[in-house]
Amino acid sequence: MATRKTIGAVVAGLGLVLSSVLGGGAVTADRGADPSAPRHAAAPWAVHLAAMDEALREGDVGAAQNAWREAYGAALGSRRWDGYADAGDAALRLGRASGAPAAGVPRARELYLSALFRARDAGSLDGVLRVAASFDALGDRDVTRQAVRMAGRLADHGATSRAQLAAVTADRPITIPADI
């Protein structure tokens, strides 16, 4: 049975959570004009990925795995495309460092897919192109092709010519499939 004291404590706790969320929203709304752009300085997963990379430099794969898990949780909690993409990149680095490069690919692929759809939904052309480059590096031509098509739709809302898309992707390491 709930007592008045218990109910009061729950209400007070919810008030704290709500004020934290609202306060955090006010801070993020002021970070820049483009809400779809990544904000690496404020990335909640960045400190964990730095710890992972440091552990890898020291040869401590176990500590690196723990740091990656923390980064993964922070990226998932953020629900931002760049968090998913960064966690995917880190999964590949961790796989290579552990002596089993292929071990990181399934997790990275899953994270890149989530990043792709989040970037598309956020209207982030840079995000879609970044993830397209990641799939291209994995050798996944089908998803690369789809991502480049998504980028084309974001670039000019549906009437993308090959030349326009080539201009947008000129400074990115993406192979544009011939059938686009």
HELIX and SHEET records of a PDB file:
HELIX    1   1 ARG A    4  ALA A   29  1                                  26    
HELIX    2   2 HIS A   40  ALA A   42  5                                   3    
HELIX    3   3 ALA A   46  ARG A   57  1                                  12    
HELIX    4   4 VAL A   61  SER A   78  1                                  18    
HELIX    5   5 TRP A   81  ALA A   97  1                                  17    
HELIX    6   6 PRO A  101  GLY A  104  5                                   4    
HELIX    7   7 VAL A  105  ALA A  122  1                                  18    
HELIX    8   8 LEU A  125  LEU A  138  1                                  14    
HELIX    9   9 ARG A  141  ASP A  156  1                                  16    
HELIX   10  10 ARG A  162  THR A  169  1                                   8    
END                                                                             
